Amino acid sequence: MAKNSLKVIVVTGTPGTGKSVIAKRLSLFLDYAYLSGSALIKKANLAEKYDKRRKTAIVDPSLFTRAVLKVRDSAAKKGKKGLIVDSHLSHFLPNKAVSACVVLSCSIPELKRRLTKRGYGRAKVRENLDAEIFDVILVETTEKAHRIIKFDATKVKETDIKKLANRIKKL
């Protein structure tokens, strides 16, 4: 649990599971600040290199963690009551800095549809489908000893996100 009164909720999952959509809605329902991990990576220039074969930036999780913690501290100074962090790297934050970790999942056919719609190549789609099939994010989150809230984001209704927000409020 986060030491200060500011709640930090991380929303993580395989690319394409709906992190940004759900995290933004949660931030509105909870009146928490919202932080896009991908925007932070670009703004703070955290990408160490670019993997051309996989068409993705390579980011050191420790650099990402330091940058997020700076944003958290800034949000606390501004009197915010919470921060929602949206990233497939957010579960690498230390558990003492995180109030809860929302791990999104998605059905394989729907995830494949979403990734293909994004224009991902076959290899990148396959890599992400494998990550979802083998629960890579959930395993990594469990290893970090986070308080985990699993959330199926295959077909999400507004009421589902409100229920999730109410669950977070009770933490």
PyMOL commands that set and color helices and strands:
alter all, ss='L'
color gray80, all
select helices_A, chain A and resi 19-30+37-43+61-77+90-92+95-97+108-117+122-133+136-143+158-169
alter helices_A, ss='H'
color red, helices_A
select strands_A, chain A and resi 7-12+33-36+47-51+56-59+82-86+100-105+148-152
alter strands_A, ss='S'
color yellow, strands_A
deselect
rebuild
show_as cartoon
